[in-house]
Amino acid sequence: MEFTFFILEDDPACRRILGRIIEDERLGEVIGELSDGHGNVIGTIMYHQPDILIVDLLMPGKDGIEIVEQLRIRNYRGKIVMISQVEKKEMVAQAYAAGIEFYINKPINRIEVISVLNNILERLRMERSFEQMRDSLAVLDKVGSLRRGLKTGATKPPDQGTVKERAREILTDLGLIGEPGSHDLVQIILFLHAVPDTEKYLGEYRHLKDLYRAVRDKYLREDDRKSDVRAIEQRVRRAVKQAMDHVAALGIEDYNNPIFERYGPKFFDFNELRLKMKELEQQKQGPAKTRVNIKQFINALYWEIKK
């Protein structure tokens, strides 16, 4: 798996150093270079579609930030590293806001460049691994749907006991054993299992509160437990967040972890899971910036149980 680089830098010595580092460390192939921001620089980069663009901040013609902004508008998907002698915090912040991954200060430090590029290459490998898993899962889902279609009427649906047991097994895999919200999730799955046309219901229901109310009513009827919709909602959200943390941590340790491969792409939004992994890797403190999609998690859990 060879990655491609494009260098946009007005200093020829700097271009040579960067190219030599990439070649010596076998990081990938430099497929193009430009010395300034004049002409059709955006079109040239979009044509080559390099995996990594290294761009200087201050150049003749368009400056680095303007180039980055225009590339992002054109939906350029590659990673961008900016290099510059400018150390003003405002300029650096503006560069990150435009869409760069890393900012390297001149003069170029070989060790820093190698570290930054290896970090980006690791992210690219992870993203490609995610894409391959997603494609594989899509194929498997199609095959599974075809098989289920051929076997229509040949098997009877699982009973409530089997559904509950299977739900608990999956939630245990997701690190939710003993978590209060896991009980609520099991009850939601049992409710969905009892719905006459679950597939239609999953396609039509708009508000999660409908599910939370159903669980609350069940508690009141059977357990006589005092529980309101808000409490159920909070427990479920905490549980799903904990599940994302658990799966992301497994992915950091080993991209091929079976739980990470099996549940990650299905149960969580790809970009949010990747962001959570980044937060854990950097050991960021304070409130998490990642968001969880509760509806996606519940739908995925239900269909995983029905397999």
Stockholm file with secondary structure:
# STOCKHOLM 1.0

chainA/1-307         MEFTFFILEDDPACRRILGRIIEDERLGEVIGELSDGHGNVIGTIMYHQPDILIVDLLMPGKDGIEIVEQLRIRNYRGKIVMISQVEKKEMVAQAYAAGIEFYINKPINRIEVISVLNNILERLRMERSFEQMRDSLAVLDKVGSLRRGLKTGATKPPDQGTVKERAREILTDLGLIGEPGSHDLVQIILFLHAVPDTEKYLGEYRHLKDLYRAVRDKYLREDDRKSDVRAIEQRVRRAVKQAMDHVAALGIEDYNNPIFERYGPKFFDFNELRLKMKELEQQKQGPAKTRVNIKQFINALYWEIKK
#=GR chainA/1-307 SS CCCEEEEECSCHHHHHHHHHHHHHTTCCEEEEEESSBCSSHHHHHHHHCCSEEEEESSCSBSCHHHHHHHHHHTTCCSEEEEEESCCCHHHHHHHHHHTCSEEEESSCCHHHHHHHHHHHHHHHHHHHHHHHHHHHHHHHHHHHHHHHHHTTTTSCCCCHHHHHHHHHHHHHHTTCTTCHHHHHHHHHHHHHHHSTTHHHHHHHCCCHHHHHHHHHHHIIIIICCCCCHHHHHHHHHHHHHHHHHHHHHHHHHCTTCHHHHHHHHHHSCHHHHHHHHHHHHHTCCSSCCCCCCHHHHHHHHHHHHHC
#=GC SS_cons         CCCEEEEECSCHHHHHHHHHHHHHTTCCEEEEEESSBCSSHHHHHHHHCCSEEEEESSCSBSCHHHHHHHHHHTTCCSEEEEEESCCCHHHHHHHHHHTCSEEEESSCCHHHHHHHHHHHHHHHHHHHHHHHHHHHHHHHHHHHHHHHHHTTTTSCCCCHHHHHHHHHHHHHHTTCTTCHHHHHHHHHHHHHHHSTTHHHHHHHCCCHHHHHHHHHHHIIIIICCCCCHHHHHHHHHHHHHHHHHHHHHHHHHCTTCHHHHHHHHHHSCHHHHHHHHHHHHHTCCSSCCCCCCHHHHHHHHHHHHHC
//
